[in-house]
Structure formats: C-alpha cells, structure tokens
Amino acid sequence: MKALQIIQSGYRCTIEEQDDPVIWFIQVLKTAEGEVDIVLRGNAVNYAVISQDASGLSFGTWTQTQPSKMDQDLQQAIDQGITVYAIAEDIAIRGIPESKLLTGIKQISRLEFANLFNNYDQVWTW
C-alpha cells in the first residue's frame, strides 16, 4: 500500500515536543518498509526552510529547552527516500526564496497536487 501524507498545519506540538509527531510517524512507517511520501501545504511549507532556529522560544517563565529542528527532521525523511513535495503557490505566498529551501524538495502546483492522488492507494491529511 502506498500512502500520501498531506501536512497542512505547521509546528503542531512544538511546545510539548522537540519535533512534529507526524514527521516522526511517517519516518517510522518508512523504516517499517511502508511506501509513504509527503506533501507540504499551507503553513507546513515553512518546514522546508533551511537553518531554522527556534531556540529562545518561551512563554512567560517557561522556556523550550529542546527546540524543534523541523528542517533537519524533514531532511532526514528525504535522506530515507521519502519524496517530499511542497505546493509552489504556498511557498510563493509566504515569500520563501527557492535558495532557502532544503535540497530535495519537489515543488508542485496546486493543479499538479490533485493529480498526485492517482499515484497512491491512500491519502492521509494531518
């Protein structure tokens, strides 16, 4: 079974966790020989920006001591052989230059996004 994972909500659980549980879960599926790929859309396209630094994140007196490293987590997924797509229009709307994107991110248009579904047995959205 081949599953496409669509991630739209960015930075979920980064206060409680040092990573995004969805990225972690997808990597576990891949390690278990699952056929999984990722589409980043909406605010989640920010995951593909290199050299993110969330150190210094604090709320009142509480400080995150193990800040997320979403770019590194996503690069690990790419290195594992997971194809990571990102919606080009969502990247452009946020003013992210291509030079700031991780190597290996495949930009697709919103029109191409719909056609991508035909290549997968299941489509999961997060």
N, C-alpha and C positions, 0 to 999 in steps of 0.2 A: 504494500500500500504506500502510495506517495502522497504526502500531505504538504500543503502550502500554509505557512503560518503568517497571518497578517497582523502586524503590530501597529497600532494607531496611537495608543496612549503612551506617551513618553514619561520616563522617570517614575514609574509606579514603584512604590515600596522603597525608594532610595533613602528614606528616613530610617526605616526599620532594618533594611538590608544593605549590603555593600554592592549589590548587583540587581539586575532586573530578573525576577524569577522566571519570566517567560524565556529569556535568552538562555538562562541556565537549563531550563527544562528541554528546550529544543536541542541543546548540545548533548544532554543525556539521551534523548531519542536517537540522535545521530550515532552516539557511542554504542547504543544497543542495535546498531545496524538499521535504524529507521531511515527512510528516504524523506527528508524534510528540507524545505527551503523557506526563506523569509522574504516578506515584503514589508518595507518600512513606509509608512504613510502618515500624513498629519504631523503632529509634534514628534513622533518617533523618528522622523528623518534626522533629527538632531543627534541621534545615536551614532550616525556615520561621520560626524565631525571629529577630526583628529585632534589630539592633545587637549582633551577636556580636562578641567581641573575643578573638582567640586570640594577641594579642601577648604576649610574655613566655613562650611555650612553650619549654621547654628540657629537655634530658636530659643530666645530667652537665655537661660543659663546652660541649656543643653547644646553640646557640640557633637557632630558626627565625627567619630574618631577613625572610621574606616570608610571614607567616601567612595562612591561608585566610580568605576572606570569603564563607562559604557563603550567607549571606542575600543579599548583593549579587549573587552568581552566579545564584542562584535567581530574584531579581527581574529580572535581565536576561533569563532564559528566559521569564518571564511577559510581559515587555515585548515579546519577539519573537513573542508569540502562542501560546506553548506553554501548554496548560492544565495546571495543577499541582493535583493532588488530594492530600489528606492524610487518613489514617484517623483519624477523630474519637476513637475509643477509645484509640488510641496517643498522641494529644495529651493526652487527659484523664489517662491513667495516669501521664504524666510531669509532671502539674501545670502545664502550659503554659496561661496565660490567653489567651483569644482576642485581647485587646488587644496581646499580644506577637507575634502572627502577621503575616507580610507581607500587605499588601493584595493580593488576587487569589488567595489560596489557597482552594481549594474543599474544605471538609470533607465527607467521606462516611463512612458507617458501614461496618462490615465486611460487612454484608449487601448494601449497595449496591455494594461493591467487586467482588464476584463477578459481579454483573450488568453491570458496566462492560466486561467482557471481550467481550461480544456486539457492542460498537461498534468493535472493532479486528480487523484481519486477522492481526496477530501480537502476542504478549505476550512481552516480554523481561524477565528478572529479573536484578538486579545485587546 
